[in-house]
Amino acid sequence: MSQSARLISAKILEQVLLQRGSLSTQIGKQIGEVDYDEQGLTKELCFGVCRYYPQLNSIALSLLSKPFEEKDFDLYAALLMGLYQVDHMSTPDHAAVHESVELCRQLDKEWATKLMNAVLRRYQRERDEILENLAQQPSVEFNMPKWLVKRFKKHWPESFEQIVEATNTHPPMCIRVNESRVSRETYQSMLLEQDTVSRETAFSASGLYLESAVPVFMLPNFDQGDVSVQDESAQLAASLLAPQAGERILDACAAPGGKTGHLLEKQPNIELTAVELEPWRLTRIESNLERLGVSAELICGDASQPAQWWNKQAFDKILLDAPCSATGVIRRNPDIKINRKPDDIDDLVEIQAAILDATWQTLKQGGYMLYATCSLMPEENEQQMAAFLNRQGDASECPLNQLAPDQTLAFGKPVSHGVQVFPTVDGQDGFYYCLLQKH
Ligand SMILES: C[S@@+](CC[C@H](N)C(=O)[O-])C[C@H]1O[C@@H](n2cnc3c(N)ncnc32)[C@H](O)[C@@H]1O
């Protein structure tokens, strides 16, 4: 029997609050329990609560005499959902309260019905005053965790407002047209024939932004590989690496294979090795490549341990799209606002350095490595590159478009090493690129 959207949303959010996996993983696991018609509402509630979590959490804590214990995080999720419906959905006030109270019963926590009713009704009565009292808190003013506000302000004072605005908005849907099958212009007309309006990406030659998001099965010839969903910033990787026929290329952290597929669309006659640590994510590369009708050598392994998977034949080029804080794509993964912690950045910097040093050994002399992250943290980006260039005497930085002179670099801000891309409201995600050559 299918479950209600609100019940499953509370269960998904409970797992996210308990740090038992990402929002997308939890949605993937549980959304099947909801009728198809209700899945949109489930996603709206889950993404919405995560997107507004810093604000909703501050409001909730100000309304409760003591925070919920972990064993009742399902109720806490229900309360956050109630507040989200009051503030950000068109749910009538009385319905938001009624549904939240009913949810306590569905969660077998009848004892909490009075509390839920009282807290939400008080918020409805005193909303303006409560918000005014909280307005100075960074989590409420910027709808971001305090530590992130501090770091963004410190690192990017001039772009701070843009980062906050773009991070808090719903991201546009961006697709990459497979130009080995169809031109961007033709595909745009195919979309228009079914009343899907799109505009061309400014910096990627193959991208289109859709005026409003559609499920992938509504994209013409999606199953035949005419098109993939990929942000504009991410589309630049394959262009900047400019694969040439006959080259041996390593895609060092490859899943779900968005860039793997793009490299092969651009140049099918390459020997591409894609390495990925997580076995279940490797299967996603497999299905993506199958859909595009291309193939690569897929290896489940640790990129920082080439002894596990490298056959000692040096690569001409390496794409290292490193695991990172994903602070440039919070709008697509809003649970980062809940679960990412400042210490994570230090851990990630270490992992990135280990993968950089190890994969560098597999690059031939004269070969190129494109280092990429979807992070806005200089520690993971320009500072990571500075430290790397210091450690590796045979590495030097090249102009980012050395391999693709026609590619404009106007999409980003040149920093001490590489180019930092900031997210924009209607456009690209936050990203970072740096091109290195081995001597
Ligand atoms: C930023 S994502 C890559 C996105 C991918 N390049 C794309 O365009 O679809 C980073 C990936 O690196 C993987 N990863 C993390 N640590 C790794 C390691 N030590 N070796 C190989 N892959 C790793 C993660 O599981 C994740 O799939």
The ligand as a Gaussian input file, in Angstrom:
#p B3LYP/6-31G(d) Opt

LIG

0 1
 C       32.468000      15.293000      -8.011000
 S       32.026000      13.646000      -8.161000
 C       32.449000      13.317000      -9.827000
 C       31.398000      13.738000     -10.830000
 C       31.689000      13.170000     -12.206000
 N       32.995000      13.533000     -12.678000
 C       30.649000      13.604000     -13.225000
 O       30.889000      14.536000     -13.966000
 O       29.588000      12.977000     -13.299000
 C       33.327000      12.867000      -7.311000
 C       33.285000      11.356000      -7.371000
 O       34.506000      10.865000      -6.822000
 C       34.262000       9.661000      -6.146000
 N       35.405000       9.440000      -5.257000
 C       35.607000       9.910000      -4.008000
 N       36.797000       9.498000      -3.539000
 C       37.368000       8.777000      -4.532000
 C       38.601000       8.071000      -4.655000
 N       39.491000       8.063000      -3.661000
 N       38.844000       7.421000      -5.803000
 C       37.941000       7.431000      -6.821000
 N       36.764000       8.056000      -6.756000
 C       36.481000       8.736000      -5.627000
 C       32.927000       9.922000      -5.460000
 O       32.300000       8.706000      -5.105000
 C       32.179000      10.699000      -6.547000
 O       31.458000       9.817000      -7.358000

